[in-house]
Amino acid sequence: GVIAGAFYHLAYGRDMYGVFRGYMALGLHAYARRMVAYMCDIYREKGFMPNASGMGMSCSHRHENDEVEQTGYYLLELLDYAEQTGDVDFLRDRMDYASYLLTAQEKHLKDGMIPFNGDETYIAGGIFPRSGIDHGSMEATALYIGSATRLLDACEKYGLMTPNQIATHREKLTDARDR
């Protein structure tokens, strides 16, 4: 993981995605790989993905609907790494994590949209009303559509899920995309 700034000693999913993309663009694949492996290890340790994880200690910041946004970023990191480096075995070894990230997003779908993250700065800062937490978020929904599409394509290509599993996930994805 990486720390977003001097006063933020937690690894936040969205912040880490930006750093991850920088590592990949610079060819620092080993650093990017360690970031993805770190987050997968957090999932395997906790059984969920907190919005932010402590660096060097087993703590986290968790909100009631953390699974609506950063899960899309974490899935994109995993897929970007595997696709750009050709390290399909890295993805294959983390399919438990990838499946969790996909289904975590799916369970929050409502009318084809993923809701707004309640920990978002706008809500926490009082700019956006808390009552809007269950409204659909274009960003979170786009993250779901993009990450789910890429994961299911990779699963078909490399045989990482059964055809029935892929069909079930594609049905949810198609509904969200069509809406």
C-alpha positions, 0 to 999 in steps of 0.5 A: 500500500501507499500513504496518500499524504503525511497526515493520512496514514491509511492506504485509501483505495482511490488514492492507491489507484492513482499511484498504481497507474503511475507505477505501471506507466513508469514500468515499476511493475514490481511496485505495482504488483506489491500494491495489488498483493497487499490489498489482496492480503488485506482481503484474505486477512479480514474477509472484506475490503475496508475503505482504508487500511492501516500501514504497518498495523492491522487497523482500518477505516470502514464505512457501511457501504465501502464495497460500492466504489473502491472495489471497482478500483481494486479490481481494475488494479488487478486486471491492469497488472495482469493484462499489462504484464501478461502475468495471468497466473497472478490473476489466477492465484487471486480469483478469490479476491477478484470474485469478491470484488465483483460480487461485492459491487453486484450486491449493491446494484439498485435499478442498475446503479451502484450507490454513492459511497457514504464515506465520500468527502462530500458527505463527510464534509456536509456538502452533499446530504447524507440522505443521498447515500443510496442515490446512484453514483455514475462514478461507482456504476462506471467502475462496476461496468468497466471492471466487471466487463474486463474481468468477465472477458478475462475469465472467458479467455483464460477459463477462470470461471465456469460458463454458468458463473460468467453468464450469471455475472453478465446478466447483472452487468448487461442490466446495469449497462442497458439502464 
